[in-house]
């Protein structure tokens, strides 16, 4: 049996994405059978430092173009960049995932907007954040060392809403445990991959 031929450079689409959605992008790619989509991730920790996203995206775009990649897609929503990411995308003529952040596009941007008022005091969690709760939230925020900081960061929230991409009982337990640690009520909403699916399907 002959090896599959590599995708020609002209047919490739490079997705430059947030490391927080890497698993999900790869899962959707497999679901779509879209082997021409290739993934390059920027550090997930930029979730805490949105001012770093746009400069890092521009650097990654320039690198991709130098490698001969002509089709590029930004695997980010707006993500708190205050319009800077959109400026970079416009400069290089590329598109990004629609929406203000990953919580919104996972839930479906329209559905998320419709629940905006009732979710005003909700802290959102994804599969990634449930999996990386201690490493990505507790330790960087210093709450593991200084528990008194919990209320400083989360005192204005009333519930933790776990927007689940998968039906994984272990992640559900972790998310619920995280809600208890943060002193919040718990709600789970299964969304799957939401608007990420049509966004990547459009790249086919």
DANORJO-V900955 format. One record per residue. PSI is psi in degrees with one decimal (none if undefined). OMEGA is omega as a letter, one per 40 degrees, with the letter a starting at -180 (NA if undefined). D_LAST is the distance of its C-alpha to the last C-alpha in whole Angstrom. Layout:
BEGIN
psi = {PSI,PSI}
omega = {OMEGA,OMEGA}
d_last = {D_LAST,D_LAST}
END
This chain:
BEGIN
psi = {128.0,147.0,146.9,138.3,138.6,149.8,126.5,147.3,-39.0,-21.0,-10.5,148.2,118.8,122.1,116.9,106.4,162.4,135.3,-19.5,-21.0,15.7,-49.5,-41.4,-40.1,-43.7,-36.6,-42.1,-39.6,-44.4,-41.1,-37.8,-11.9,36.0,73.1,-13.9,-8.7,123.3,145.1,130.2,130.3,141.8,158.4,133.1,-27.9,-16.1,-13.7,-33.9,-15.5,68.0,-20.4,-15.2,-14.1,-52.2,-47.4,-39.0,-36.9,-44.5,-42.7,-41.2,-35.3,-47.0,-41.3,-42.6,-43.4,-36.7,-25.0,2.6,8.8,122.9,-21.3,116.3,142.0,136.9,114.9,56.6,151.7,-158.3,-40.0,35.5,18.0,0.5,37.2,-8.4,-36.9,-40.9,-33.3,-42.6,-43.8,-42.3,-38.8,-37.8,3.6,38.1,162.5,163.1,174.3,134.5,148.4,164.9,-27.6,173.8,-30.3,-37.8,-48.6,-25.6,-43.7,-20.2,118.9,-40.7,-45.0,-38.8,-43.1,-37.1,-27.6,12.4,-42.4,-45.8,-21.6,13.0,-35.6,28.8,139.3,126.4,143.8,141.0,178.9,-44.4,-48.7,-32.6,-40.8,-35.4,27.4,-51.3,-49.2,-32.4,-21.5,-57.6,-47.4,-49.3,-33.6,-8.4,8.5,-28.3,-29.0,-28.0,81.2,-24.7,-16.9,-17.0,-50.6,-24.6,-41.1,-37.0,7.2,-24.1,-2.3,152.4,-30.0,155.7,124.0,113.0,107.7,100.7,127.3,-21.6,160.1,78.9,107.0,-34.1,-42.7,-34.9,-43.7,-41.3,-41.0,-42.6,-38.0,-38.1,-40.1,-40.8,-43.0,-38.1,-4.0,33.4,153.4,161.9,136.7,135.4,132.9,117.7,123.1,-19.7,-144.9,-2.6,-133.3,-4.7,-33.2,-55.4,-29.2,-43.0,-32.3,-32.5,-14.3,-4.7,none}
omega = {a,i,i,i,i,i,i,a,a,a,a,i,i,i,i,a,i,i,i,a,a,a,a,i,a,i,i,i,i,i,a,a,a,a,i,i,i,a,i,a,i,a,i,a,i,i,i,a,a,i,a,a,a,i,i,i,i,i,a,i,i,i,i,i,i,i,i,i,a,i,a,i,a,i,i,i,a,i,i,a,i,i,a,i,i,i,i,i,i,a,a,i,i,i,i,i,i,i,a,a,a,i,a,a,i,a,a,a,i,a,a,i,a,a,a,a,a,a,a,a,a,i,a,i,i,i,a,a,i,a,a,a,a,a,a,a,a,a,i,i,i,a,i,a,a,a,a,i,a,a,i,a,a,a,a,i,i,a,i,i,i,i,a,i,a,i,a,a,a,i,i,i,a,i,i,i,i,i,i,i,a,i,a,i,a,i,i,i,i,a,a,a,i,a,i,a,i,i,a,i,a,i,a,NA}
d_last = {26,24,22,18,18,16,13,14,14,13,10,10,9,12,12,16,17,20,22,23,19,18,19,17,14,14,15,12,10,12,12,9,9,7,9,8,8,12,14,17,20,23,26,26,29,28,28,31,31,29,31,29,25,25,27,25,22,23,25,21,20,23,23,19,20,23,21,19,16,14,11,12,12,15,15,18,20,23,25,28,28,29,27,27,23,22,25,23,20,21,23,20,18,15,14,15,15,17,21,24,23,21,24,23,19,20,22,20,21,23,25,26,28,30,31,32,36,36,34,36,38,35,34,30,29,26,26,26,29,31,30,31,34,37,35,33,35,39,39,38,40,43,43,44,47,48,47,49,46,44,46,45,41,41,44,42,40,41,38,35,32,30,27,26,22,24,27,29,33,33,31,33,36,35,34,37,39,38,39,42,42,41,44,41,41,38,35,32,29,26,23,20,17,17,15,13,11,10,10,7,6,5,4,0}
END
